[in-house]
Amino acid sequence: MPTTYADLLASAKKKTKDVSLDDLRKRLDAGEKLTVVDVREKEEYRTGYIPGAVSIPRGFLEMQVEQKLTDKNAKIVTICAGGVRSALAAATLAELGYANVETANPGMVRWKDLRYPMEMPAALTDSQRERYSRHILLPEVGEQGQAKLLQSKVLLLGAGGLGSPAALYLAAAGVGTLGIVDADIVDASNLQRQILHATSRVGTPKVDSAAKAIADLNPDVKVVPYEERMTSENVERLFRDYDVIVDGTDNFPTRYLVNDASVFLGKPVVHGSIFRFDGQVTTFIPEKAAKKLGIEQSPCYRCLYPEPPPPHLAPSCQEAGVLGILCGIVGTLQATEAIKLLLGKGTSLGGRLVTYDSLKMKFRELKLRRDPHCPICGTTPTITSYIDYEGFCAIGA
């Protein structure tokens, strides 16, 4: 005999346990470890939801639930507007092997009437939802994550080979504010690898050229240009307002300065460097930043390079040349690291150095260890203020 909708609903209610809204609130207030799954449509969800609820519209439940809820033994409470879709969703989850599923009855309409705690989702515009739709589909990003990116600030040190791809992908991703530090002008020799710039902008300050390219790519992004060279006198002013620093510098005095400032100010630094056909990427996470991000402190640049190498062992790109495409790969890895830090997702490269040999098309990963005797991040630091970095690198060489 064919099953009717009423039969289906009755069967679902028999298979699942109801939880009252009062009981659900008490359990949430008590800190019970459970996941509220809101199965309303996105438009309904945007009118307000229970703090911490996971949004999976009923029509996408079977497709998305195993990505968003990996533990099938976790406590789950489904909720909708009135209690019908949530009952059907709970029954479906039970069929998919979720062992501890309840359904809230009635639903969000009554929850709102009772003035129980609610959160409002990120206020994205329709055009932003369209632009970032592929991000929003990712459970690790979603609308909340995209809103976080739009509120984030990243400082790019250099608008050259590494800064160019990093800036373009961070802008495309919707990072709301990009600071760009560079005192140079666009030269024809830059165009082989510095894809932020164009022939029509040769002779233009790189920060202005970068701002034009990013404005054309994504008007959501605010570009703050700093047409100046970074020094001990201005580094704290430049770093102060930013969440993550992307280091695309090409000289050792500046790299040591960046490292020391990051430790003093607690700013994570995504470091990249290139040489001919080889590149490397890592992330330096000082103690203050690690506490803020809730992750482990990593070795710093001085742990990796206690002293700068002699000049003949580290010639510049101008002296040794560089494969242009290599800059795109390394800069894109840096942008990826920055996005992960901003979202608080994934595993950072803190304590790991990724190297890339473009001729062999081979990646390698090296583990880095903190030096307990490091003069700036060790147990008894001896560097407590900025030093003469040009002099330090000259002596080290």
C-alpha positions in Angstrom: 0.0 0.0 0.0 1.5 3.4 -1.0 2.9 5.5 1.9 1.4 9.0 2.3 3.1 12.1 3.5 1.2 11.7 6.8 2.4 8.2 7.2 6.0 9.2 6.4 5.9 12.0 9.0 4.3 9.7 11.6 7.0 7.1 11.0 9.7 9.7 11.4 8.3 10.9 14.7 8.2 7.4 16.0 11.8 6.8 15.1 13.2 10.0 16.7 13.1 11.5 20.2 11.6 15.0 20.7 13.4 17.5 22.9 11.5 20.6 24.1 12.9 24.0 23.5 13.2 24.7 27.2 15.3 21.5 27.6 17.4 22.3 24.6 18.2 25.7 25.9 19.1 24.4 29.4 21.4 21.8 27.9 23.1 24.4 25.7 23.5 26.8 28.6 25.0 24.0 30.7 27.7 23.5 28.0 26.6 20.1 27.0 28.5 18.9 23.9 25.9 18.7 21.2 25.4 20.0 17.7 22.3 21.8 16.6 21.6 21.2 12.9 19.4 23.8 11.4 17.6 22.3 8.4 15.7 25.4 7.3 16.4 27.0 3.9 19.2 29.6 3.7 16.7 32.5 3.5 15.1 31.4 6.8 18.5 30.8 8.4 19.5 34.3 7.6 16.7 35.6 9.8 18.5 34.3 12.9 19.7 31.0 14.3 20.7 29.3 17.5 24.3 30.2 18.4 26.7 27.6 17.1 24.1 25.9 14.9 25.2 24.2 11.7 23.2 25.1 8.7 22.3 22.2 6.3 19.1 22.9 4.4 16.8 19.8 4.3 17.1 19.4 0.6 20.9 19.1 0.8 21.0 17.0 4.0 22.1 13.7 2.5 24.7 15.4 0.3 26.3 17.6 2.9 25.9 16.0 6.3 28.9 13.7 6.2 31.2 16.6 5.3 29.9 18.8 8.1 29.3 16.1 10.8 32.0 13.5 10.7 31.3 11.9 14.1 28.3 9.6 13.8 28.2 9.1 17.6 28.0 12.8 18.4 24.8 14.2 20.0 22.8 16.0 17.4 19.5 18.0 17.7 17.8 18.9 14.4 15.6 22.0 14.3 13.5 23.7 11.6 10.7 26.4 11.7 8.0 24.3 13.2 9.2 20.7 13.9 8.2 18.9 10.7 11.3 19.1 8.5 13.5 18.5 11.6 11.6 15.3 12.4 12.1 14.0 8.8 15.8 15.1 8.9 16.4 13.3 12.2 14.9 10.1 10.8 17.2 10.5 7.7 20.3 11.0 9.9 19.4 7.8 11.8 19.2 5.9 8.6 22.6 7.3 7.6 24.1 5.8 10.8 24.0 8.8 13.2 23.3 7.2 16.6 22.3 10.0 18.9 19.8 12.2 17.0 16.9 14.2 18.6 14.5 16.7 17.0 13.5 20.0 18.6 9.8 20.5 18.7 8.4 23.1 18.1 11.1 24.9 16.1 12.7 28.3 15.5 9.4 30.2 15.3 8.7 29.4 18.9 12.3 29.8 19.9 12.2 33.4 18.6 8.9 34.1 20.4 10.5 32.9 23.7 13.3 35.4 23.0 15.9 32.7 23.5 19.5 33.4 22.4 20.0 33.9 18.7 22.7 35.1 16.4 22.4 36.8 13.1 24.5 35.6 10.1 27.0 37.6 8.3 25.5 40.6 6.5 26.7 39.7 3.0 25.0 41.5 0.1 23.4 39.5 -2.8 26.4 40.5 -5.0 28.8 39.2 -2.4 27.0 35.9 -2.1 27.2 35.5 -5.8 30.9 36.5 -6.0 32.0 34.3 -3.2 29.5 31.5 -3.8 32.1 28.8 -4.2 33.7 29.8 -0.9 30.3 29.8 0.8 29.7 26.2 -0.3 32.7 25.1 1.6 31.8 24.0 5.2 35.1 25.3 6.4 34.3 28.8 5.1 30.6 29.4 4.7 29.0 32.9 5.0 30.5 33.4 8.5 34.0 32.6 7.2 33.6 34.8 4.2 32.4 37.7 6.4 35.5 37.1 8.5 37.7 37.4 5.4 36.0 40.6 4.4 36.8 42.0 7.9 40.4 40.8 7.9 43.6 42.8 7.1 46.7 41.4 5.5 50.0 43.4 5.0 52.0 42.4 1.9 55.7 43.3 2.1 56.5 43.9 -1.5 54.4 44.1 -4.7 57.0 42.1 -6.7 57.3 38.5 -7.7 55.8 36.9 -4.6 53.6 39.8 -3.6 51.9 39.9 -7.0 50.2 36.5 -7.0 49.6 36.6 -3.2 47.8 40.0 -3.5 45.7 38.9 -6.5 44.5 35.7 -4.8 43.9 37.4 -1.4 41.9 40.1 -3.2 39.9 37.6 -5.2 39.2 35.7 -2.0 37.7 38.8 -0.5 40.2 39.8 2.2 38.8 43.2 3.0 42.0 45.2 3.5 45.3 44.7 1.8 48.2 46.9 2.9 51.1 46.9 0.3 54.6 48.1 1.2 56.8 48.9 -1.7 58.9 51.9 -2.6 59.8 50.9 -6.2 58.4 51.7 -9.6 57.3 49.3 -12.3 60.1 48.4 -14.6 59.8 46.5 -17.9 62.0 43.7 -16.4 59.4 43.1 -13.7 56.7 42.0 -16.1 58.1 38.5 -16.7 56.9 37.6 -13.2 55.2 40.4 -11.3 51.7 39.9 -12.6 50.1 42.7 -10.6 51.6 45.1 -13.1 51.2 45.8 -16.8 53.1 47.4 -19.7 50.8 50.4 -19.6 52.0 51.1 -16.0 55.7 50.9 -16.5 57.2 53.9 -14.6 54.3 54.0 -12.1 54.9 53.4 -8.4 54.2 49.7 -7.7 51.8 50.4 -4.9 49.6 52.5 -7.3 49.8 49.9 -10.0 48.8 47.2 -7.5 45.9 49.3 -6.3 44.6 49.7 -9.8 44.9 46.0 -10.6 43.1 45.0 -7.3 40.4 47.5 -7.8 39.6 46.1 -11.2 39.6 42.6 -9.7 37.5 43.1 -6.6 35.9 46.4 -5.6 35.2 44.9 -2.1 38.9 45.2 -1.2 40.4 48.3 0.3 44.1 48.8 -0.7 46.3 50.8 1.6 49.5 51.8 -0.3 52.7 52.4 1.6 55.2 53.9 -0.9 58.1 53.6 1.5 60.9 51.3 2.5 60.4 49.4 5.7 62.8 50.4 8.5 63.1 50.0 12.3 61.5 53.4 12.6 58.3 52.6 10.7 57.9 48.8 11.0 55.6 49.0 14.1 53.4 51.6 12.4 53.1 49.4 9.3 52.5 46.2 11.2 50.1 47.5 13.9 46.7 47.2 12.3 47.2 43.9 10.4 46.2 40.3 11.2 48.8 38.5 9.0 52.0 39.6 7.4 53.0 38.1 4.0 56.7 38.5 3.5 57.8 38.8 -0.1 61.0 40.7 0.6 64.3 39.9 -1.2 67.0 41.0 1.2 68.3 39.7 4.5 68.4 42.9 6.6 64.6 43.4 5.9 63.9 39.7 6.7 65.5 39.9 10.1 63.7 43.2 10.8 60.4 41.6 9.8 61.1 38.6 12.1 62.0 40.7 15.1 59.0 43.0 14.7 56.7 39.9 14.4 58.0 38.6 17.7 57.7 41.9 19.5 54.2 42.6 18.1 52.9 39.1 18.0 52.1 39.0 14.3 52.2 35.8 12.2 54.4 36.0 9.2 54.0 33.9 6.0 57.5 33.8 4.6 58.4 33.0 1.0 61.6 33.1 -1.0 62.8 32.2 -4.4 66.1 31.5 -6.2 66.5 30.7 -9.9 64.3 27.5 -10.1 63.8 26.9 -6.4 61.4 28.3 -3.8 60.4 27.8 -0.2 57.6 28.7 2.1 57.0 28.6 5.8 55.0 30.4 8.5 56.5 32.0 11.6 54.1 32.1 14.5 55.5 34.0 17.6 54.2 33.2 21.1 51.7 36.1 21.3 50.2 35.2 17.9 50.0 31.5 18.8 48.0 32.2 22.0 45.6 34.4 20.0 45.2 31.8 17.3 45.0 28.9 19.6 47.9 27.0 17.9 51.4 26.1 18.8 54.3 28.6 18.7 56.7 27.9 15.8 60.4 28.5 15.3 61.2 32.0 14.1 63.4 33.2 11.2 66.4 33.5 13.4 66.0 29.8 14.5 66.2 28.9 10.9 68.9 31.3 9.9 70.9 32.4 12.9 73.3 34.3 10.6 72.9 35.6 7.1 74.8 33.8 4.4 77.7 35.4 2.5 76.5 37.5 -0.4 78.0 35.2 -3.0 75.9 32.3 -1.7 72.7 34.4 -1.9 72.6 36.6 -5.0 69.5 38.5 -5.8 67.1 37.7 -8.7 68.6 40.6 -10.5 72.0 38.9 -10.3 71.1 35.2 -10.6 67.7 35.3 -12.5 64.5 33.5 -11.6 61.9 31.5 -13.4 58.8 33.7 -13.5 56.3 31.0 -13.0 58.1 29.9 -9.8 57.0 33.2 -8.2 53.3 32.4 -8.9 53.6 29.0 -7.2 55.3 30.3 -4.1 53.2 33.4 -3.8 50.0 31.4 -4.2 51.2 29.1 -1.4 51.7 32.1 0.8 48.2 33.4 0.0 46.8 29.9 1.0 48.6 30.0 4.3 47.3 33.5 5.0 43.7 32.5 4.3 44.0 29.5 6.6 45.3 31.6 9.4 42.5 34.2 8.9 39.8 31.5 9.0 41.5 29.4 11.7 41.3 26.3 9.6 43.7 23.6 8.6 47.3 23.0 9.7 49.7 25.9 9.3 53.3 25.6 8.0 54.5 26.7 11.5 57.5 24.4 12.2 57.6 23.1 8.7 59.5 24.4 5.6 58.1 23.4 2.2 60.7 23.6 -0.6 59.9 23.4 -4.3 62.3 22.4 -7.1 60.6 23.5 -10.4 63.0 21.7 -12.6 62.4 18.3 -11.0 58.7 19.3 -10.2 59.3 18.1 -6.6 58.1 19.3 -3.3 59.8 18.4 0.0 58.9 19.2 3.6 61.5 19.8 6.3 60.7 20.0 10.0 62.0 23.0 11.8 62.8 23.1 15.5 62.8 26.1 17.8 66.2 27.0 19.1 66.0 27.4 22.9 69.1 29.7 22.6 67.5 31.9 19.9 68.4 35.5 20.7 64.8 36.7 20.2 62.4 33.8 20.8 64.5 31.6 23.1 64.2 31.2 26.8 66.6 34.0 27.6 66.3 36.5 24.7 69.2 38.9 24.2 67.5 41.0 21.4 64.9 43.1 23.0 64.8 46.0 20.6 65.6 46.7 17.0 69.2 46.6 15.9 71.3 47.8 13.0 70.2 45.2 10.5 72.4 46.3 7.7 75.4 46.2 10.0 74.3 42.7 11.4 74.1 41.2 7.9 77.4 42.8 6.8 79.1 41.3 9.9 77.4 38.0 9.5 78.5 37.8 5.8 
